[in-house]
Amino acid sequence: MTRAVDVDEIVELIEEATLSLPGSLAPDTDLAGVKGLDSMGLVSFLGLVRDVIGVEIAPKELVRCRTPRDVHAVIAQAAAR
């Protein structure tokens, strides 16, 4: 079951997946500079999105995302399908 999610929750999920300190990322953080957002971090993030939000997205859907705000938009779009 999918549910509504805000951008701050996406930030928290990215922090969890990348083992970043809570509060170290913001909605407009450049994801290219996030340590831990490698292939394993991405797999962890996608699993969290599936488990916590109830949305399945493919890694390729995140390729153009530059910030957590962009990721939020992709997840919101996927949830609306």
Secondary structure, 3 states (H helix, E strand, C coil): CCCCCCHHHHHHHHHHHHCCCCCCCCCCCCHHHCCCCCHHHHHHHHHHHHHHHCCCCCHHHHCCCCCHHHHHHHHHHHHCC
